[in-house]
Amino acid sequence: MADENKLEKIISLAKRRGFVYPSSEIYGGYASVYDYGPRGVELKNNIKKSWWNEMVYKRADVVGLDSAIFMHPKTWEASGHVEGFSDSLVECKKCHHRFKSDNQKTCPDCGGELTEEKNFNLLVEAKMGVTDEAKSKAYLRGETCQGIYLNFQNVLNSTRQKIPFGIAQIGKAFRNEITPKNFIFRTREFEQMEMQFFIPPDKKLAQETFDYWKQERLNWYLNLGIDSKKLRFREHTNDERAHYALAAEDIEYNTPFGGWKEFEGIHNRGDWDLSRHSKYSGKDLGYLEPDGTRVIPWIIETSAGVDRAFLMFLLDSYKHDKDKNRIYLSLHKSLVPVQVAVFPLLGNKLELISKAKEVFDNLVKQGFIAEWDDRGNIGKRYYSQDEIGTPHCVTIDFDTLEKNEVTVRDRDTAIQEKVSIDKLVKYLKK
């Protein structure tokens, strides 16, 4: 399948199978905003669960946080977002499309003349207050990490954690993107999975910690089945690295829409963030070393986009089985939105339906995320579940009524196997 068509195929499948819908579609949609459907919300939740399990539950040195989307406006002054979080915008005088300024002279869409550059801030403004007169300017957070910095000492003082330790958070962020594009890759509303690891201010330790988290984050994607040939690290150049960053590298995926694209960043932020918040708040956000010295810790950050990870897993798992003329998602079994589907061979035979319901109910009681389908012919049901990424389909046929055996079909191979009903749970768990 030609790479240039793959994203279009993914977008079509995502809507057709209930992963992602255009937001507010009945009103014509809302530019670059998307809703996650029944299968999409399960996949998204499973990605977040996997990340949380890896970053928090499996570690003694990382704890979780859920900070507010609204924070005191001074937060964004201290972080530099109010003053420096901006892009240059140009508009075509002919077609009126808007773009980030890349020193181009003519419109890439129609060839028209472009306006002079104008700067605009990426923060999304809001108004807080009961009456119009009392309303004050606020912001929807442009990133989730600031809430972690504001709560650094709260977490340090209320837990048994000691430096070095990390704080992890998953949550929504918002940005006034000029050119959101490529489906859910770049949007104005998105979700982040971030971890800020606080360490003593030491260059050697910082480099060791930075290298450690680089490998840990890469391993997470590899363990979830991502093709290693499509992943790489890319170090930021001096021009693109944030002024406060002592080191910055991205994990990139080789996409069909422009090649290598960032899905996660690992950064050495030094002491810039806590120093700035100490200055603007008047609160000392340092900690005491064993010798009694008070210092500001350095921060090693891992920052991943949930929506970008979602898209990457779809892209990487999208398979075209030409021999059987089918499309399937080879999603890792810990991520799939549906673990097993149950079918009566015929949807109009009560005895098959009754037996299939027994099997279905038992699987649900055993903790499986199961789906029932009795529509149309069995082949179409198989292909529908293939596109959802369901690892196993269980079919109840007339042999089941006689021999108490069901047919279990494997998603990746399409091979079917007879399994006794009393051994089905053990078979699927294995």
Secondary structure, 3 states (H helix, E strand, C coil): CCHHHHHHHHHHHHHHCCCEEECCHHHCCCCCCEEECHHHHHHHHHHHHHHHHHHHHCCCCEEEECCCCECCCHHHHHCCHHHHCEEEEEEECCCCCEEECCCCCECCCCCCEECCCEEEECCEEEEECCCCCCCEEEEECCCCHHHHHHCHHHHHHHCCCCCCEEEEEEEEEECCCCCCCCCCCCCCEEEEEEEEEEECCCHHHHHHHHHHHHHHHHHHHHHCCCCHHHEEEEECCCCCCCCCCCEEEEEEEEECCCEEEEEEEEEEEECHHHHHHHHHHCCCCCEECCCCCEECCEEEEEEEEHHHHHHHHHHHHEEEECCCCEEEECCCCCCCCCCEEEEECCCCCHHHHHHHHHHHHHHHHCCCCEEECCCCCHHHHHHHHHHHCCCEEEEECHHHHHHCEEEEEECCCCCEEEEEHHHHHHHHHC
